[in-house]
Amino acid sequence: MASRAYNTLSVLSIITFFLTISLSASASSSNGGSRGGFTVELIHRDSPKSPLYNPKTTPFQHVHDAIRRSVHRANHFFPQARDDHSINKGVESQVVSVRGEYVMSYSVGTPPFQIFGIADTGSDLIWTQCQPCKDCYNQTATMFNPKKSRTFRNIPCPSRECTSAVEETTCDASNVCKYNARYADTSSSNGDLATETLTLGSTSGRQVALPNTVFGCGFSNKGTFNEKTSGIVGLGGGSVSLVSQIGSSIDRKFSYCLVPLTSKKNSSKLSFGQNAVVSGPGTVSTPIVDGDLNSRSFYFLVLEGISVGNKRIEFTPGTSGRASKGNIIIDSGTTLTLLPPVLYSNLESEVASHMNLERVKIDLLNLCYKLPSGNSFKAPTITVHFRGADLKLNAFNAFVQVSEDTVCFAFKGSPSGSIFGNIAQSNFLVGYDVKKKTVSFKPMDCTTYV
């Protein structure tokens, strides 16, 4: 029924997080208010508050794991990356099996049944594993049973939701709409397309009920999903994503403010609606445009070039086949910034020419240096030139400390495609206006952002 067979999985990010929904004072009704909005607290996956917390790992091990996942996540956007030998296969083999960089806590059904789903900015459908599930990946928590919910309704065939809202659907003998979500890394989910009440919990005790939300009840699900999560919460640009389904109440706006990776504060903020407006001194905006990948889910931007000091390196058609359209995906679920090899090589050479530290070799990244005593160093000014928006990066946006005495350039060459990652986005308030098709950036101390 639908023409798109593949939906690429990507996720909101620095490293895995749990979302605690917190209604702002501006929300005026039980469903989030008329464009009033609400704010989400993002808890670092390696925080003791997270069920994925491992007390045996060190902070620098967390950084190494995030870098490995960053390289691996290119496969979710660009499936050809899986077969490209120029990507370090040793790095890929060490990637932990956590599909998402953020996990969202929400409830489904009546009475509410709590679920932890991967929050994914690169896909649309909301789905969870459902009972009875004879062909599912291992899940430690109890699965949702739709027969115990008073508000679960199968979507019939034919219907608009069945024929146009989801990537690939079929109808069974009972005229129940069946969905088939397939991801570029060969993971998949199959089951019934339905409507259900989703409930977002609030730290203040209030609840945000979203009735008649289109979602998938998965009865056959395969892939490298983590056993402590159940399914996906799509936050992409398609019609059945969470952002689109509640779009009228949030004016199709959302924003986030990510704290630096090395910050002692381990929570960030994700806002919707009125809370997500990014404006004021220092704000720059760039258009969301179409990219070569055939999906409305991804947020493509136009990268025109990158400057190191006064030397500008252009993003030319020779560095990537995507220059005629959007040539870079902005993704808060990828730690590093990935660039075409030619552009990255020129950028690395120019950055290296400005550094006065001893260069060292590590397995994960190309350009690394030994830190001087006190861990302070002088980095060149790097400016990312998006169409209509020049973004000046601080040292912590361009470099990441990977050990007690080593710092590395947080950019990497990628032959498959370009991604603007979350290290580069940290300490910026990043706002998406899906209706106006713009992304805005405003310098911000995200450790104090409320």
C-alpha positions as a LaTeX table, in Angstrom:
\begin{tabular}{lrrr}
\hline
Residue & $x$ (\AA) & $y$ (\AA) & $z$ (\AA) \\
\hline
Met1 & 0.00 & 0.00 & 0.00 \\
Ala2 & 2.74 & 2.42 & 0.83 \\
Ser3 & 5.73 & 3.07 & $-1.38$ \\
Arg4 & 8.46 & 3.42 & 1.26 \\
Ala5 & 9.91 & 0.11 & 2.37 \\
Tyr6 & 12.64 & 1.47 & 4.62 \\
Asn7 & 12.49 & 3.78 & 7.58 \\
Thr8 & 15.87 & 4.67 & 9.01 \\
Leu9 & 16.28 & 4.48 & 12.75 \\
Ser10 & 18.02 & 7.33 & 14.51 \\
Val11 & 17.46 & 8.75 & 17.89 \\
Leu12 & 17.70 & 11.83 & 20.14 \\
Ser13 & 20.95 & 11.58 & 22.08 \\
Ile14 & 24.30 & 12.37 & 23.70 \\
Ile15 & 24.19 & 8.92 & 25.18 \\
Thr16 & 21.02 & 7.05 & 26.28 \\
Phe17 & 18.55 & 9.04 & 28.36 \\
Phe18 & 15.24 & 8.68 & 30.11 \\
Leu19 & 12.62 & 11.36 & 29.60 \\
Thr20 & 10.76 & 12.65 & 32.60 \\
Ile21 & 7.88 & 14.77 & 31.32 \\
Ser22 & 7.36 & 18.02 & 33.16 \\
Leu23 & 4.44 & 20.26 & 32.27 \\
Ser24 & 5.30 & 23.94 & 32.17 \\
Ala25 & 3.12 & 26.51 & 33.86 \\
Ser26 & 1.99 & 27.66 & 30.43 \\
Ala27 & 0.17 & 24.42 & 29.68 \\
Ser28 & $-3.52$ & 25.19 & 29.93 \\
Ser29 & $-5.26$ & 21.84 & 29.57 \\
Ser30 & $-4.85$ & 18.13 & 30.20 \\
Asn31 & $-3.52$ & 17.54 & 26.71 \\
Gly32 & $-0.71$ & 20.08 & 26.96 \\
Gly33 & $-2.74$ & 23.21 & 26.34 \\
Ser34 & $-3.41$ & 25.15 & 23.18 \\
Arg35 & 0.14 & 25.44 & 21.90 \\
Gly36 & 1.19 & 26.14 & 25.50 \\
Gly37 & 3.77 & 23.40 & 25.47 \\
Phe38 & 5.63 & 21.27 & 27.97 \\
Thr39 & 9.24 & 20.55 & 28.87 \\
Val40 & 11.05 & 17.25 & 29.20 \\
Glu41 & 14.03 & 16.47 & 31.42 \\
Leu42 & 16.64 & 14.29 & 29.73 \\
Ile43 & 18.59 & 12.07 & 32.11 \\
His44 & 21.96 & 10.75 & 30.94 \\
Arg45 & 21.97 & 6.99 & 30.26 \\
Asp46 & 25.06 & 6.66 & 32.47 \\
Ser47 & 23.48 & 8.49 & 35.38 \\
Pro48 & 22.68 & 6.42 & 38.50 \\
Lys49 & 19.05 & 7.39 & 37.84 \\
Ser50 & 19.05 & 5.39 & 34.61 \\
Pro51 & 18.23 & 1.67 & 34.53 \\
Leu52 & 21.02 & 1.34 & 31.96 \\
Tyr53 & 23.55 & 2.65 & 34.47 \\
Asn54 & 26.61 & 0.47 & 34.92 \\
Pro55 & 28.56 & 1.36 & 38.08 \\
Lys56 & 31.58 & $-0.62$ & 36.85 \\
Thr57 & 32.32 & 1.71 & 33.91 \\
Thr58 & 34.34 & 4.92 & 34.19 \\
Pro59 & 33.37 & 8.32 & 32.72 \\
Phe60 & 35.95 & 7.91 & 29.96 \\
Gln61 & 34.60 & 4.47 & 29.11 \\
His62 & 31.23 & 6.17 & 28.69 \\
Val63 & 32.81 & 8.59 & 26.22 \\
His64 & 34.45 & 5.76 & 24.24 \\
Asp65 & 31.14 & 3.87 & 24.08 \\
Ala66 & 29.38 & 7.02 & 22.84 \\
Ile67 & 31.97 & 7.46 & 20.07 \\
Arg68 & 31.57 & 3.82 & 18.99 \\
Arg69 & 27.80 & 4.20 & 18.85 \\
Ser70 & 28.20 & 7.42 & 16.90 \\
Val71 & 30.10 & 5.69 & 14.11 \\
His72 & 27.68 & 2.76 & 14.10 \\
Arg73 & 24.62 & 5.03 & 13.90 \\
Ala74 & 25.56 & 6.11 & 10.38 \\
Asn75 & 24.26 & 2.68 & 9.34 \\
His76 & 20.78 & 3.64 & 10.51 \\
Phe77 & 20.68 & 6.73 & 8.26 \\
Phe78 & 22.72 & 5.41 & 5.36 \\
Pro79 & 22.33 & 1.63 & 4.84 \\
Gln80 & 25.23 & 1.45 & 2.37 \\
Ala81 & 27.57 & 2.22 & 5.26 \\
Arg82 & 27.27 & $-1.38$ & 6.46 \\
Asp83 & 29.34 & $-2.64$ & 3.53 \\
Asp84 & 31.89 & 0.16 & 3.33 \\
His85 & 35.33 & $-1.12$ & 4.34 \\
Ser86 & 36.60 & 2.39 & 4.96 \\
Ile87 & 34.60 & 2.44 & 8.19 \\
Asn88 & 36.46 & 0.70 & 10.99 \\
Lys89 & 34.78 & $-2.70$ & 11.36 \\
Gly90 & 36.49 & $-3.21$ & 14.70 \\
Val91 & 34.70 & $-0.14$ & 16.01 \\
Glu92 & 31.35 & $-1.41$ & 14.72 \\
Ser93 & 31.78 & $-4.80$ & 16.35 \\
Gln94 & 32.18 & $-3.22$ & 19.76 \\
Val95 & 29.00 & $-1.19$ & 19.58 \\
Val96 & 26.63 & $-1.93$ & 22.45 \\
Ser97 & 23.19 & $-3.08$ & 21.44 \\
Val98 & 21.34 & 0.04 & 22.48 \\
Arg99 & 19.37 & 1.32 & 19.50 \\
Gly100 & 18.59 & 4.71 & 20.95 \\
Glu101 & 20.38 & 7.56 & 22.59 \\
Tyr102 & 17.32 & 8.63 & 24.50 \\
Val103 & 14.57 & 6.54 & 25.99 \\
Met104 & 11.13 & 7.93 & 26.66 \\
Ser105 & 8.99 & 6.93 & 29.62 \\
Tyr106 & 5.29 & 6.97 & 28.77 \\
Ser107 & 2.14 & 4.93 & 29.32 \\
Val108 & $-0.19$ & 3.29 & 26.83 \\
Gly109 & $-3.78$ & 2.14 & 27.26 \\
Thr110 & $-6.53$ & 2.47 & 29.86 \\
Pro111 & $-5.61$ & 1.82 & 32.61 \\
Pro112 & $-2.15$ & 3.25 & 31.80 \\
Phe113 & 0.62 & 0.70 & 31.24 \\
Gln114 & 4.16 & 2.09 & 31.59 \\
Ile115 & 6.61 & 1.62 & 28.72 \\
Phe116 & 10.18 & 2.74 & 28.03 \\
Gly117 & 10.49 & 3.36 & 24.29 \\
Ile118 & 13.36 & 4.67 & 22.19 \\
Ala119 & 12.76 & 8.32 & 21.25 \\
Asp120 & 13.71 & 8.49 & 17.57 \\
Thr121 & 14.00 & 11.69 & 15.53 \\
Gly122 & 14.65 & 9.64 & 12.39 \\
Ser123 & 11.42 & 7.64 & 12.25 \\
Asp124 & 7.72 & 8.30 & 12.63 \\
Leu125 & 5.71 & 5.36 & 13.87 \\
Ile126 & 5.18 & 4.87 & 17.60 \\
Trp127 & 5.19 & 1.14 & 18.39 \\
Thr128 & 5.69 & $-1.22$ & 21.28 \\
Gln129 & 5.94 & $-4.99$ & 21.72 \\
Cys130 & 2.55 & $-6.53$ & 22.52 \\
Gln131 & 1.22 & $-9.77$ & 23.94 \\
Pro132 & 0.91 & $-12.42$ & 22.68 \\
Cys133 & 4.35 & $-12.09$ & 21.11 \\
Lys134 & 5.80 & $-15.34$ & 19.81 \\
Asp135 & 8.48 & $-13.74$ & 17.63 \\
Cys136 & 9.89 & $-10.85$ & 19.64 \\
Tyr137 & 13.29 & $-9.78$ & 20.91 \\
Asn138 & 13.95 & $-10.41$ & 24.59 \\
Gln139 & 12.29 & $-7.87$ & 26.88 \\
Thr140 & 12.80 & $-7.92$ & 30.65 \\
Ala141 & 9.68 & $-5.90$ & 31.48 \\
Thr142 & 6.13 & $-7.18$ & 30.96 \\
Met143 & 4.75 & $-6.49$ & 27.49 \\
Phe144 & 1.61 & $-4.47$ & 26.86 \\
Asn145 & $-1.55$ & $-6.58$ & 26.48 \\
Pro146 & $-4.06$ & $-4.73$ & 24.26 \\
Lys147 & $-6.92$ & $-6.96$ & 25.48 \\
Lys148 & $-6.60$ & $-5.39$ & 28.93 \\
Ser149 & $-7.04$ & $-1.83$ & 27.64 \\
Arg150 & $-10.48$ & $-0.21$ & 27.33 \\
Thr151 & $-9.27$ & 2.31 & 24.73 \\
Phe152 & $-7.40$ & 0.05 & 22.26 \\
Arg153 & $-8.96$ & 0.11 & 18.77 \\
Asn154 & $-7.63$ & $-1.65$ & 15.67 \\
Ile155 & $-7.50$ & 0.54 & 12.58 \\
Pro156 & $-9.70$ & $-1.02$ & 9.87 \\
Cys157 & $-9.11$ & $-1.48$ & 6.16 \\
Pro158 & $-9.63$ & 0.57 & 4.19 \\
Ser159 & $-8.95$ & 3.82 & 6.04 \\
Arg160 & $-6.81$ & 6.90 & 5.53 \\
Glu161 & $-4.55$ & 5.97 & 8.43 \\
Cys162 & $-3.94$ & 2.54 & 6.96 \\
Thr163 & $-3.38$ & 3.55 & 3.35 \\
Ser164 & $-1.24$ & 6.66 & 3.74 \\
Ala165 & $-0.01$ & 7.27 & 7.26 \\
Val166 & 2.45 & 4.40 & 7.66 \\
Glu167 & 5.36 & 3.29 & 5.48 \\
Glu168 & 4.16 & $-0.21$ & 4.52 \\
Thr169 & 0.77 & $-1.73$ & 5.36 \\
Thr170 & $-1.40$ & $-4.68$ & 4.39 \\
Cys171 & $-4.85$ & $-5.94$ & 5.34 \\
Asp172 & $-5.63$ & $-9.32$ & 6.87 \\
Ala173 & $-8.74$ & $-11.46$ & 6.34 \\
Ser174 & $-10.54$ & $-9.59$ & 9.14 \\
Asn175 & $-9.84$ & $-6.20$ & 7.50 \\
Val176 & $-7.42$ & $-5.25$ & 10.29 \\
Cys177 & $-4.62$ & $-2.95$ & 9.14 \\
Lys178 & $-1.17$ & $-4.53$ & 9.51 \\
Tyr179 & 2.05 & $-2.46$ & 9.51 \\
Asn180 & 5.57 & $-3.48$ & 8.54 \\
Ala181 & 8.31 & $-1.15$ & 9.79 \\
Arg182 & 11.73 & $-2.05$ & 8.39 \\
Tyr183 & 14.90 & $-0.19$ & 9.30 \\
Ala184 & 18.07 & 0.25 & 7.28 \\
Asp185 & 20.10 & $-1.98$ & 9.62 \\
Thr186 & 17.64 & $-4.88$ & 8.90 \\
Ser187 & 15.75 & $-4.53$ & 12.20 \\
Ser188 & 11.98 & $-4.68$ & 11.84 \\
Ser189 & 8.60 & $-4.57$ & 13.58 \\
Asn190 & 5.33 & $-6.07$ & 12.34 \\
Gly191 & 1.90 & $-5.98$ & 13.93 \\
Asp192 & $-1.49$ & $-4.29$ & 14.14 \\
Leu193 & $-1.95$ & $-0.60$ & 13.46 \\
Ala194 & $-4.26$ & 0.81 & 16.10 \\
Thr195 & $-5.35$ & 3.88 & 18.03 \\
Glu196 & $-4.77$ & 4.13 & 21.74 \\
Thr197 & $-4.49$ & 6.62 & 24.59 \\
Leu198 & $-0.88$ & 7.55 & 25.32 \\
Thr199 & $-0.15$ & 9.22 & 28.64 \\
Leu200 & 2.90 & 11.30 & 29.44 \\
Gly201 & 3.74 & 11.33 & 33.12 \\
Ser202 & 4.65 & 14.52 & 34.97 \\
Thr203 & 7.13 & 15.05 & 37.78 \\
Ser204 & 4.51 & 17.29 & 39.37 \\
Gly205 & 2.04 & 14.42 & 39.38 \\
Arg206 & $-0.03$ & 15.76 & 36.50 \\
Gln207 & $-0.74$ & 13.58 & 33.47 \\
Val208 & $-0.87$ & 14.51 & 29.77 \\
Ala209 & $-3.36$ & 12.20 & 28.03 \\
Leu210 & $-3.19$ & 11.89 & 24.23 \\
Pro211 & $-6.33$ & 9.97 & 23.14 \\
Asn212 & $-6.74$ & 8.28 & 19.74 \\
Thr213 & $-3.03$ & 8.28 & 18.99 \\
Val214 & $-2.04$ & 6.10 & 16.02 \\
Phe215 & 0.51 & 3.50 & 17.11 \\
Gly216 & 1.73 & 0.02 & 16.27 \\
Cys217 & 1.16 & $-3.06$ & 18.42 \\
Gly218 & 4.13 & $-5.23$ & 17.46 \\
Phe219 & 3.75 & $-9.01$ & 17.47 \\
Ser220 & 6.92 & $-9.80$ & 15.47 \\
Asn221 & 9.95 & $-7.65$ & 16.21 \\
Lys222 & 13.59 & $-8.33$ & 15.43 \\
Gly223 & 16.89 & $-6.49$ & 15.69 \\
Thr224 & 19.48 & $-5.20$ & 18.12 \\
Phe225 & 16.94 & $-3.59$ & 20.43 \\
Asn226 & 17.83 & $-3.34$ & 24.11 \\
Glu227 & 15.98 & $-5.69$ & 26.44 \\
Lys228 & 15.17 & $-2.83$ & 28.83 \\
Thr229 & 13.21 & $-0.92$ & 26.19 \\
Ser230 & 10.09 & $-1.72$ & 24.18 \\
Gly231 & 9.79 & $-0.25$ & 20.72 \\
Ile232 & 10.08 & 3.23 & 19.25 \\
Val233 & 8.59 & 6.68 & 19.86 \\
Gly234 & 8.87 & 8.36 & 16.45 \\
Leu235 & 9.73 & 12.07 & 16.59 \\
Gly236 & 10.43 & 12.60 & 12.89 \\
Gly237 & 8.63 & 14.77 & 10.38 \\
Gly238 & 6.10 & 12.23 & 9.07 \\
Ser239 & 2.36 & 12.30 & 9.69 \\
Val240 & 2.19 & 9.66 & 12.45 \\
Ser241 & 5.17 & 10.81 & 14.53 \\
Leu242 & 4.46 & 12.05 & 18.04 \\
Val243 & 5.46 & 15.57 & 16.99 \\
Ser244 & 3.00 & 15.52 & 14.06 \\
Gln245 & 0.13 & 13.87 & 15.93 \\
Ile246 & 0.20 & 16.51 & 18.69 \\
Gly247 & 1.28 & 19.16 & 16.19 \\
Ser248 & $-1.82$ & 21.37 & 16.51 \\
Ser249 & $-1.32$ & 21.70 & 20.26 \\
Ile250 & 2.42 & 22.45 & 20.06 \\
Asp251 & 2.34 & 24.44 & 16.78 \\
Arg252 & 4.78 & 21.82 & 15.42 \\
Lys253 & 7.67 & 23.24 & 17.42 \\
Phe254 & 10.21 & 21.48 & 19.63 \\
Ser255 & 13.64 & 22.34 & 20.97 \\
Tyr256 & 16.41 & 20.93 & 23.13 \\
Cys257 & 19.37 & 22.24 & 25.09 \\
Leu258 & 22.09 & 19.61 & 25.56 \\
Val259 & 24.67 & 19.99 & 28.32 \\
Pro260 & 28.31 & 19.31 & 27.32 \\
Leu261 & 29.34 & 15.67 & 27.44 \\
Thr262 & 31.79 & 16.27 & 30.31 \\
Ser263 & 29.41 & 18.37 & 32.40 \\
Lys264 & 28.78 & 17.26 & 35.99 \\
Lys265 & 25.11 & 18.09 & 35.42 \\
Asn266 & 23.66 & 15.04 & 33.69 \\
Ser267 & 20.26 & 16.26 & 32.60 \\
Ser268 & 19.23 & 18.27 & 29.56 \\
Lys269 & 15.94 & 19.78 & 28.41 \\
Leu270 & 13.57 & 18.96 & 25.55 \\
Ser271 & 10.61 & 21.32 & 25.06 \\
Phe272 & 7.49 & 21.40 & 22.90 \\
Gly273 & 5.18 & 24.22 & 21.77 \\
Gln274 & 5.47 & 27.69 & 23.23 \\
Asn275 & 8.37 & 26.53 & 25.43 \\
Ala276 & 10.29 & 25.61 & 22.29 \\
Val277 & 10.45 & 29.06 & 20.67 \\
Val278 & 14.09 & 30.06 & 20.07 \\
Ser279 & 14.62 & 33.80 & 19.62 \\
Gly280 & 16.56 & 36.78 & 20.93 \\
Pro281 & 20.16 & 38.03 & 20.65 \\
Gly282 & 22.56 & 35.61 & 19.02 \\
Thr283 & 19.88 & 33.46 & 17.38 \\
Val284 & 20.58 & 32.25 & 13.83 \\
Ser285 & 18.27 & 30.16 & 11.64 \\
Thr286 & 18.69 & 27.86 & 8.66 \\
Pro287 & 16.05 & 26.13 & 6.50 \\
Ile288 & 15.07 & 22.47 & 6.75 \\
Val289 & 15.27 & 21.17 & 3.18 \\
Asp290 & 14.77 & 17.96 & 1.22 \\
Gly291 & 17.62 & 15.47 & 1.09 \\
Asp292 & 18.53 & 12.58 & $-1.18$ \\
Leu293 & 17.10 & 10.04 & 1.27 \\
Asn294 & 13.43 & 9.44 & 0.44 \\
Ser295 & 11.95 & 10.18 & 3.85 \\
Arg296 & 10.11 & 13.01 & 5.55 \\
Ser297 & 11.51 & 11.81 & 8.86 \\
Phe298 & 14.96 & 13.31 & 8.58 \\
Tyr299 & 15.91 & 16.92 & 9.22 \\
Phe300 & 18.27 & 17.86 & 6.39 \\
Leu301 & 20.21 & 21.16 & 6.36 \\
Val302 & 22.56 & 22.74 & 3.83 \\
Leu303 & 26.18 & 22.91 & 4.98 \\
Glu304 & 28.02 & 25.45 & 2.81 \\
Gly305 & 31.43 & 25.21 & 4.44 \\
Ile306 & 33.49 & 25.20 & 7.64 \\
Ser307 & 36.03 & 27.83 & 8.70 \\
Val308 & 39.11 & 27.30 & 10.85 \\
Gly309 & 40.14 & 30.75 & 11.96 \\
Asn310 & 40.04 & 32.83 & 8.79 \\
Lys311 & 40.45 & 29.86 & 6.42 \\
Arg312 & 37.15 & 28.70 & 4.92 \\
Ile313 & 36.79 & 25.19 & 3.49 \\
Glu314 & 33.88 & 24.92 & 1.08 \\
Phe315 & 31.43 & 22.03 & 0.93 \\
Thr316 & 31.58 & 21.54 & $-2.84$ \\
Pro317 & 29.84 & 19.00 & $-5.09$ \\
Gly318 & 33.16 & 17.19 & $-5.24$ \\
Thr319 & 33.00 & 16.33 & $-1.53$ \\
Ser320 & 29.58 & 14.69 & $-1.66$ \\
Gly321 & 26.85 & 13.81 & $-4.12$ \\
Arg322 & 24.27 & 15.53 & $-1.91$ \\
Ala323 & 25.32 & 19.14 & $-2.48$ \\
Ser324 & 22.35 & 19.91 & $-4.77$ \\
Lys325 & 19.92 & 19.23 & $-1.91$ \\
Gly326 & 20.23 & 19.05 & 1.83 \\
Asn327 & 23.69 & 17.61 & 2.41 \\
Ile328 & 23.79 & 17.03 & 6.17 \\
Ile329 & 21.36 & 15.58 & 8.72 \\
Ile330 & 21.12 & 17.30 & 12.09 \\
Asp331 & 20.83 & 14.56 & 14.68 \\
Ser332 & 21.08 & 14.85 & 18.44 \\
Gly333 & 21.47 & 11.06 & 18.56 \\
Thr334 & 24.93 & 11.01 & 16.98 \\
Thr335 & 27.82 & 12.01 & 19.23 \\
Leu336 & 30.37 & 12.95 & 16.55 \\
Thr337 & 29.97 & 15.16 & 13.50 \\
Leu338 & 30.44 & 13.02 & 10.38 \\
Leu339 & 31.62 & 14.58 & 7.11 \\
Pro340 & 32.52 & 13.39 & 3.58 \\
Pro341 & 36.15 & 12.16 & 3.48 \\
Val342 & 37.50 & 14.96 & 1.27 \\
Leu343 & 35.91 & 17.71 & 3.35 \\
Tyr344 & 37.00 & 16.03 & 6.57 \\
Ser345 & 40.59 & 15.56 & 5.35 \\
Asn346 & 40.90 & 19.24 & 4.46 \\
Leu347 & 39.33 & 20.25 & 7.76 \\
Glu348 & 41.60 & 17.96 & 9.78 \\
Ser349 & 44.73 & 19.31 & 8.07 \\
Glu350 & 43.72 & 22.90 & 8.75 \\
Val351 & 42.86 & 22.22 & 12.42 \\
Ala352 & 46.17 & 20.35 & 12.90 \\
Ser353 & 48.10 & 23.32 & 11.55 \\
His354 & 46.73 & 25.45 & 14.40 \\
Met355 & 47.49 & 23.01 & 17.23 \\
Asn356 & 50.67 & 23.20 & 19.32 \\
Leu357 & 50.18 & 20.02 & 21.35 \\
Glu358 & 51.88 & 16.64 & 21.04 \\
Arg359 & 49.88 & 14.45 & 18.67 \\
Val360 & 49.03 & 10.91 & 19.80 \\
Lys361 & 47.29 & 7.92 & 18.19 \\
Ile362 & 44.15 & 6.17 & 19.43 \\
Asp363 & 41.86 & 3.67 & 17.72 \\
Leu364 & 38.63 & 5.64 & 17.70 \\
Leu365 & 39.48 & 9.06 & 16.25 \\
Asn366 & 42.07 & 10.47 & 13.84 \\
Leu367 & 43.21 & 13.76 & 15.37 \\
Cys368 & 44.20 & 13.43 & 19.04 \\
Tyr369 & 46.57 & 15.30 & 21.33 \\
Lys370 & 48.21 & 14.90 & 24.70 \\
Leu371 & 46.74 & 17.39 & 27.13 \\
Pro372 & 49.10 & 19.68 & 29.03 \\
Ser373 & 49.02 & 19.77 & 32.82 \\
Gly374 & 45.80 & 21.38 & 34.02 \\
Asn375 & 43.92 & 20.00 & 30.99 \\
Ser376 & 43.61 & 23.43 & 29.40 \\
Phe377 & 44.52 & 24.01 & 25.77 \\
Lys378 & 44.00 & 26.57 & 23.04 \\
Ala379 & 41.83 & 25.45 & 20.12 \\
Pro380 & 41.30 & 27.32 & 16.85 \\
Thr381 & 37.95 & 29.01 & 16.26 \\
Ile382 & 35.80 & 26.75 & 14.12 \\
Thr383 & 32.71 & 28.18 & 12.40 \\
Val384 & 30.12 & 25.95 & 10.74 \\
His385 & 28.45 & 27.75 & 7.84 \\
Phe386 & 24.89 & 26.54 & 7.31 \\
Arg387 & 22.73 & 28.31 & 4.73 \\
Gly388 & 21.92 & 31.65 & 6.37 \\
Ala389 & 23.40 & 30.66 & 9.75 \\
Asp390 & 27.02 & 30.80 & 10.91 \\
Leu391 & 27.58 & 28.72 & 14.04 \\
Lys392 & 30.76 & 29.47 & 16.02 \\
Leu393 & 31.88 & 26.44 & 18.02 \\
Asn394 & 33.67 & 26.53 & 21.36 \\
Ala395 & 36.50 & 24.14 & 22.19 \\
Phe396 & 34.10 & 21.68 & 23.89 \\
Asn397 & 31.97 & 21.64 & 20.70 \\
Ala398 & 34.93 & 20.64 & 18.54 \\
Phe399 & 37.00 & 18.44 & 20.87 \\
Val400 & 36.20 & 15.64 & 23.30 \\
Gln401 & 38.37 & 14.41 & 26.17 \\
Val402 & 38.74 & 10.63 & 25.83 \\
Ser403 & 41.13 & 9.99 & 28.76 \\
Glu404 & 42.83 & 11.83 & 31.61 \\
Asp405 & 45.53 & 13.17 & 29.29 \\
Thr406 & 44.08 & 12.92 & 25.77 \\
Val407 & 41.73 & 15.13 & 23.77 \\
Cys408 & 40.46 & 14.40 & 20.25 \\
Phe409 & 38.82 & 16.31 & 17.42 \\
Ala410 & 35.11 & 15.36 & 17.57 \\
Phe411 & 34.69 & 15.18 & 13.77 \\
Lys412 & 35.21 & 12.12 & 11.58 \\
Gly413 & 35.19 & 11.25 & 7.90 \\
Ser414 & 32.25 & 9.19 & 6.69 \\
Pro415 & 31.92 & 8.00 & 3.06 \\
Ser416 & 28.22 & 7.29 & 3.43 \\
Gly417 & 26.77 & 10.64 & 4.50 \\
Ser418 & 27.05 & 13.67 & 6.76 \\
Ile419 & 25.58 & 14.13 & 10.25 \\
Phe420 & 25.84 & 17.18 & 12.53 \\
Gly421 & 26.23 & 15.52 & 15.92 \\
Asn422 & 25.45 & 16.42 & 19.50 \\
Ile423 & 28.91 & 17.40 & 20.75 \\
Ala424 & 28.83 & 20.25 & 18.23 \\
Gln425 & 25.28 & 21.15 & 19.36 \\
Ser426 & 25.93 & 21.21 & 23.11 \\
Asn427 & 25.34 & 24.53 & 24.91 \\
Phe428 & 23.12 & 25.70 & 22.07 \\
Leu429 & 19.36 & 26.01 & 22.36 \\
Val430 & 18.34 & 24.21 & 19.16 \\
Gly431 & 14.78 & 24.85 & 18.00 \\
Tyr432 & 12.85 & 23.04 & 15.25 \\
Asp433 & 9.90 & 24.81 & 13.66 \\
Val434 & 8.51 & 22.02 & 11.48 \\
Lys435 & 5.71 & 24.24 & 10.14 \\
Lys436 & 8.08 & 26.99 & 8.95 \\
Lys437 & 10.79 & 24.43 & 8.12 \\
Thr438 & 13.60 & 26.06 & 10.05 \\
Val439 & 16.16 & 25.08 & 12.67 \\
Ser440 & 17.38 & 27.86 & 14.96 \\
Phe441 & 20.46 & 27.99 & 17.20 \\
Lys442 & 21.06 & 30.24 & 20.18 \\
Pro443 & 24.19 & 30.10 & 22.37 \\
Met444 & 23.09 & 29.03 & 25.85 \\
Asp445 & 24.52 & 27.65 & 29.08 \\
Cys446 & 22.41 & 24.49 & 29.06 \\
Thr447 & 23.40 & 23.65 & 32.63 \\
Thr448 & 21.30 & 26.61 & 33.76 \\
Tyr449 & 18.55 & 26.44 & 31.11 \\
Val450 & 15.09 & 25.96 & 32.63 \\
\hline
\end{tabular}
